[in-house]
Amino acid sequence: MAQSRVAAVLGVGPGLGEAVSRRFSAEGFAVAVMARGRPDLLRVRGEIEQAGGRALDVTCDASEPASVAGAFQRVRDELGDPEVLVYNAGAFTLGGVLELPVEGFESTWRVNCLGGFLAAREVLPSMVERRRGTMIFTGATSSLRAGARYAAFAVGKFGLRALAHSMAREVGPRGVHVAHVVIDGQIDTPQNLERWSDRVRETFLSADRIADAYFQLHAQDPTAWTLELDLRPATEEF
């Protein structure tokens, strides 16, 4: 049975993806949790259902058009048309221009940028038809400036930001809110907390508080929409 309020979160794993999924579920949304890895999806779906919410786990390779199309068709069939899309998929490849294999550069761009384009095309038709919807794209410090040996990552993130800016100007007047969020710092994922165990917790961005900000973006009145939001812990230098 379809539900009127559906959120699709593409890029769900420990950290921000699962926090966003839980946040929208708490607001009454049926949530499609989407990623390549099934174990994390099953865990997050179980947590949402245990809390009384409704979730659908959908495996999806954001870099492949056929996979994205098939995944969103399943979301539409089993939950309904998404009112919210959160594109949180990401890939990171470190290396100088002479070190990076062509395949590595391209695959990183496909996840960080192309996937956002593919996902947007799946949800936009119904949003435009209803003149209602929100698309939020997760960016990074590298969306704004590219460090040495960050070429593969930054090119994808620069591109995703450009995509969001262009779409906001295209579909904003048609009732669809597009927002790009610059995550300027490290999120308190289990992996990051373990890797930098000597750091104070407050030096990380809280995934739960970022998720709050994402929901606030969706809840904004059309008379005062945010196109770009940058988030960082108070201790972060910028």
C-alpha positions in Angstrom: 0.0 0.0 0.0 1.4 3.4 -1.0 2.0 6.1 1.6 1.6 9.8 0.8 4.8 10.9 2.4 7.8 9.1 1.2 11.5 9.9 1.6 14.3 8.2 -0.4 17.7 8.3 1.1 20.4 7.1 -1.3 23.7 6.4 0.4 22.7 4.8 3.7 25.3 3.5 6.0 26.7 4.1 9.5 26.6 7.9 10.1 24.7 10.5 8.2 22.6 8.2 5.9 21.1 6.3 8.7 20.6 9.4 10.9 18.7 11.1 8.1 16.6 8.0 7.5 15.7 7.8 11.2 14.9 11.6 11.3 12.4 11.5 8.4 10.9 8.3 9.8 10.3 10.0 13.1 8.4 12.7 11.2 6.0 10.1 9.8 7.7 9.4 6.4 8.0 6.0 4.9 11.7 5.8 4.1 13.4 4.0 1.3 16.9 3.2 2.6 19.2 2.8 -0.5 22.8 1.8 -0.9 25.0 -0.9 -2.5 25.6 -2.8 0.7 22.6 -4.8 1.9 23.8 -5.5 5.6 23.6 -1.8 6.6 20.2 -1.4 4.8 18.7 -4.4 6.7 20.1 -3.0 10.0 18.7 0.5 9.5 15.3 -0.9 8.2 15.1 -3.0 11.3 15.8 -0.1 13.6 13.1 2.0 11.9 10.5 -0.7 12.0 11.3 -1.5 15.7 10.6 2.2 16.4 7.2 1.9 14.8 8.1 3.3 11.4 7.9 2.0 7.9 11.0 1.4 5.7 12.0 -0.4 2.5 15.6 -1.6 1.9 16.6 -1.2 -1.7 20.0 -2.1 -3.1 21.3 0.4 -5.6 24.5 1.2 -7.4 24.3 5.0 -7.7 26.9 5.0 -10.5 24.9 2.8 -12.9 21.8 4.2 -14.7 20.0 0.9 -14.9 20.5 0.2 -11.2 19.2 3.6 -10.2 16.2 3.3 -12.5 15.3 -0.1 -11.2 15.7 0.9 -7.6 13.4 3.9 -7.8 10.9 1.9 -9.7 10.7 -0.4 -6.7 10.3 2.5 -4.4 7.4 3.9 -6.4 5.8 0.5 -6.7 6.0 -0.4 -3.0 5.9 3.0 -1.2 4.9 5.6 -3.7 6.5 8.7 -5.3 9.1 10.3 -3.0 8.4 13.7 -1.6 12.0 13.9 -0.5 15.2 12.8 -2.0 18.4 12.9 0.0 21.5 12.1 -2.2 24.2 11.1 0.3 26.2 8.6 -1.8 29.9 9.2 -2.0 33.2 7.8 -3.1 36.7 8.9 -2.2 39.9 8.2 -4.2 43.1 9.9 -3.1 45.9 10.5 -5.6 47.8 13.0 -7.7 46.8 13.5 -11.3 49.7 11.3 -12.5 48.9 8.6 -10.0 45.1 8.2 -10.5 44.0 5.5 -12.9 41.5 6.7 -15.4 39.0 4.1 -14.1 39.4 5.3 -10.6 38.9 8.9 -11.5 35.8 8.1 -13.5 34.2 5.8 -11.0 34.6 8.4 -8.2 33.0 11.0 -10.4 30.1 8.7 -11.3 29.2 8.1 -7.6 29.8 11.7 -6.4 28.1 13.5 -9.3 26.4 11.3 -12.0 24.4 9.4 -9.4 22.9 12.7 -8.1 21.8 13.4 -11.7 20.3 10.0 -12.2 18.4 10.0 -8.9 17.0 13.5 -9.5 15.6 12.4 -12.8 13.7 9.6 -11.1 11.9 11.8 -8.6 11.5 15.1 -10.4 8.5 14.2 -12.6 6.1 13.6 -9.8 7.5 16.5 -7.7 7.0 18.9 -10.6 3.5 17.5 -11.3 2.5 18.0 -7.6 4.5 21.2 -7.3 5.9 19.9 -4.1 9.1 18.2 -3.2 12.6 18.5 -1.7 16.0 17.3 -3.0 19.0 17.6 -0.7 22.5 16.8 -1.9 25.3 16.1 0.5 28.5 18.1 -0.3 31.9 18.4 1.4 34.7 20.9 1.9 35.9 19.7 -1.5 32.7 21.1 -3.0 34.3 24.5 -2.6 38.0 24.0 -2.8 40.2 21.2 -4.1 43.2 20.2 -2.1 46.3 18.6 -3.6 45.7 14.9 -4.5 41.9 15.4 -4.1 41.2 15.9 -7.8 39.0 12.8 -8.2 36.9 13.6 -5.1 36.7 17.4 -5.7 35.7 17.1 -9.3 32.7 15.0 -8.4 31.7 17.2 -5.5 32.2 20.4 -7.5 29.9 18.9 -10.2 27.3 17.8 -7.7 27.2 21.4 -6.3 26.8 22.8 -9.8 24.0 20.3 -10.5 22.2 21.4 -7.4 22.6 25.1 -8.2 21.3 24.6 -11.8 18.4 22.5 -10.7 17.4 24.9 -8.0 17.0 27.7 -10.6 15.2 25.3 -13.0 12.7 23.7 -10.8 12.4 26.0 -7.8 9.8 28.1 -9.5 7.9 24.9 -10.2 7.6 24.1 -6.5 10.6 21.9 -5.9 13.1 22.9 -3.3 16.7 21.9 -4.1 19.4 22.3 -1.5 23.1 21.6 -1.3 24.8 21.1 2.1 28.5 21.6 2.6 29.7 19.3 5.3 32.9 21.1 6.4 34.5 18.6 8.8 34.4 15.0 9.8 31.2 13.3 10.9 31.0 11.2 14.1 30.7 7.9 12.2 31.9 4.8 14.1 34.8 4.5 11.7 36.0 8.1 12.3 35.6 7.9 16.1 37.7 4.8 16.1 40.3 6.2 13.8 40.7 9.4 15.8 40.0 8.1 19.2 42.2 10.7 20.8 40.0 13.6 19.6 37.2 15.2 21.7 33.7 14.2 20.4 32.8 17.8 20.0 35.3 18.3 17.2 33.2 16.0 15.0 30.0 17.0 13.3 27.0 15.1 14.9 25.2 13.0 12.3 22.0 13.4 14.2 22.2 17.2 14.3 23.0 17.3 10.5 19.9 15.1 10.0 17.9 17.8 12.0 19.2 20.4 9.6 18.2 18.3 6.6 14.6 18.0 7.9 14.5 21.7 8.6 15.4 22.3 5.0 12.5 20.2 3.9 10.2 22.0 6.3 11.1 25.5 5.1 8.3 27.7 3.7 8.7 28.5 0.0 9.0 32.2 0.8 12.4 31.6 2.4 14.2 28.6 0.9 17.9 27.8 1.4 19.9 26.8 -1.6 23.2 26.2 0.2 23.9 25.5 3.8 27.4 24.9 5.3 27.7 23.0 8.5 30.8 22.5 10.8 31.6 22.0 14.4 32.4 25.2 16.4 36.0 24.1 16.7 36.6 23.7 12.9 38.9 26.3 11.3 37.6 27.9 8.1 
